[in-house]
Amino acid sequence: MEELIKQGMNAIMNTYGRFSIVLESGAGCRVTDSEGKTYLDFVAGIAVNSLGHGNEKLVKAISEQAGLLLHVSNLYWNKPQIELASKLVRHSPFDKAFFCNSGAESVEGSLKLARKYASKHHPERFEIISMKNSFHGRTFAAITATGQLKYQKGLSPLLPGIAHVEYDSYEALEAAVSDKTCAVLMEPVQGEGGIRPAGKEYLQKVRALCAEKDIMLIFDEVQCGAGRTGTFFAFEQLGAEPDAAVLAKGMAGGVPIGVILAKDRFAQAFEPGDHAATFGGNPLAMAAGNVVADELWENGLLDHAKEAGSHLRAKLLELKGRRPDFIRDVRGLGLMQGIETAGAAAPVISECIERGLLLVNAGANVIRFVPPLIVTADEIDEACAILEDALK
């Protein structure tokens, strides 16, 4: 393992603070490293491996599709893309889908769509309002929209026309909206910002304001979407329906994917040549996405995720009751939970890894729990027992 890590350090850019683990295989909610040590995986590629590792249906669909077509240009139709788009539209309030390759790319595309819509209906509008403490990706528009200075360090000047207001404060948003505002972008549940769900009343007021002024409301569901919270979209639990939503991460179970979903009057702002993605909607990613969609909507995975999320939350609240000195808060929806810690999260995460549990932070003092959606109650109990033992 040490030799592999040394080789990687010599050849790969130093953009991650990596743990000294080389993962080689996985099955269900567990992964195994190059020395044979097995870990319970509550990171899941950071909310990506929705069906766990080595899922037979996913492996079969990817293998079969690879033998047919890996990639074709979007100058032509392909069946898996049509099928996945149809499922997403049928099971959502949206009318059209656009496929790309990542969360950042889907956010970028949604902001382009907002400005395209404004240019046709409100030519004076161009400003986008995002939220403080948010995270929307690493590309330039997405990182500008991200409301955390630590991700923007050394990148100035950022793109103009994007402002930030306090999250979950309707008064702050209302004061910032002007006759130049074309879109409001927000996460219904902030992920990297510390696992923070927005309030229902707040979102409903935001929805009403945007509808009144014909401002495009975009929900970033890259992390909290695709069943992560126990409903396909997190906004289904929060009482507000956006004009567009973006997905990525868990939508294809580990294969790169990004999705923009929009209501028709906004989707029509894009015309041929306005936007594209070479690899977006390729048959391989679409085949994987179709498996995830079918598991969620046809085979009971949404219900399972909801039940498992309730169990995880209950166990974390129990642990908070026993260790109030360390756990200040438990928050989240479904299988997207976080515990706010009294001290730094990193040492606890490292201790858990030593004991065979993979966890990830969401800020300096929040430990995030985003296991595969197939996680069992027994695995949740095991994870919480390891965490409690690590705290000792």
DAVENLIN-V459180 format. One record per pair of residues at least 24 apart in sequence whose C-alpha atoms are under 7 Angstrom apart, sorted by the first residue. I is the first residue (numbers start at 1). GAP is how many residues later the second one is. Records with the same first field share a line. If there is no record, write none. Layout:
I = GAP ; GAP
This chain:
1 = 33 ; 34
26 = 27 ; 28
27 = 26 ; 27
28 = 24 ; 25 ; 26 ; 27
29 = 24 ; 343 ; 346
38 = 318
39 = 317 ; 318 ; 319
40 = 316 ; 317 ; 318
41 = 316 ; 317 ; 330
42 = 316 ; 317 ; 327 ; 328 ; 329
43 = 315 ; 316 ; 317 ; 326 ; 327 ; 328
44 = 326 ; 327 ; 328
46 = 324
47 = 176 ; 202 ; 203 ; 323 ; 324
48 = 201 ; 202 ; 205 ; 206
49 = 201 ; 204 ; 205 ; 323
50 = 200 ; 203 ; 322 ; 323
51 = 202 ; 321 ; 322 ; 323
52 = 320 ; 322
57 = 234
58 = 230 ; 233
61 = 226 ; 227
62 = 222 ; 225 ; 226
65 = 218 ; 219 ; 222
66 = 218
69 = 214
70 = 212 ; 213 ; 214
71 = 211 ; 212
72 = 210
73 = 205
78 = 205
80 = 203 ; 206 ; 207
81 = 200 ; 202 ; 205
84 = 202 ; 205 ; 206
94 = 167 ; 168 ; 169
95 = 167 ; 168 ; 169
96 = 165 ; 166 ; 167 ; 168 ; 171
97 = 162 ; 163 ; 164 ; 165
98 = 161 ; 162 ; 163
99 = 159 ; 160 ; 161 ; 181 ; 182
100 = 157 ; 158 ; 159 ; 177 ; 179 ; 180 ; 181
101 = 155 ; 156 ; 157 ; 178 ; 179
102 = 146 ; 154 ; 155 ; 156
103 = 34 ; 119 ; 144 ; 145 ; 146 ; 155
104 = 32 ; 33 ; 34 ; 35 ; 38
105 = 153
106 = 140 ; 152 ; 153 ; 154
107 = 29 ; 35 ; 139
108 = 33 ; 34
110 = 150
113 = 156 ; 157
114 = 68 ; 69 ; 102
115 = 67
116 = 153 ; 154
117 = 149 ; 152
118 = 64
124 = 56
125 = 54 ; 55 ; 56 ; 57
126 = 35 ; 54 ; 55 ; 56
127 = 34 ; 35 ; 53 ; 54 ; 55 ; 56
128 = 33 ; 34 ; 35 ; 53 ; 54 ; 55 ; 56
129 = 33 ; 34 ; 35 ; 54 ; 55 ; 56
130 = 33 ; 34 ; 35 ; 54 ; 55 ; 56
131 = 33 ; 34 ; 35 ; 36 ; 55
132 = 32 ; 33 ; 34 ; 35
133 = 60
134 = 56 ; 59
135 = 57 ; 58
168 = 30 ; 31 ; 34
169 = 33
170 = 32 ; 36
181 = 34
182 = 33 ; 34
183 = 32 ; 33 ; 34
184 = 32 ; 33 ; 34
185 = 32 ; 33 ; 34
186 = 32 ; 33 ; 34
187 = 32 ; 33 ; 34
188 = 31 ; 46 ; 47
189 = 35
191 = 32 ; 171
192 = 170 ; 171
193 = 169 ; 170
194 = 168 ; 169 ; 172
195 = 136 ; 137 ; 142 ; 143
196 = 135 ; 136
197 = 135
200 = 38 ; 39
203 = 37
204 = 35 ; 36
207 = 33
216 = 27
217 = 25 ; 26 ; 27
218 = 24 ; 25 ; 26 ; 27
219 = 25 ; 26 ; 27
220 = 25 ; 26
221 = 24 ; 25 ; 26
222 = 24 ; 25 ; 26 ; 27
223 = 26
226 = 24 ; 25
227 = 69 ; 75
228 = 106 ; 107 ; 108 ; 145
229 = 77 ; 104 ; 105 ; 106 ; 107
230 = 72 ; 73 ; 75 ; 76 ; 104
231 = 71
251 = 38 ; 41
252 = 33 ; 36 ; 37 ; 40
253 = 35 ; 39
255 = 30 ; 33
256 = 29
257 = 28
305 = 29 ; 30 ; 68 ; 69
306 = 28
308 = 27 ; 67 ; 68 ; 69
309 = 25 ; 26
310 = 24
311 = 66
312 = 68
313 = 24
315 = 69
335 = 35 ; 36
336 = 33 ; 34
337 = 31 ; 32 ; 33
338 = 28 ; 29 ; 30 ; 31
339 = 27 ; 28 ; 29
340 = 25 ; 26 ; 27
341 = 24 ; 25
348 = 42 ; 43
351 = 39
352 = 34 ; 35 ; 38
355 = 31
357 = 26
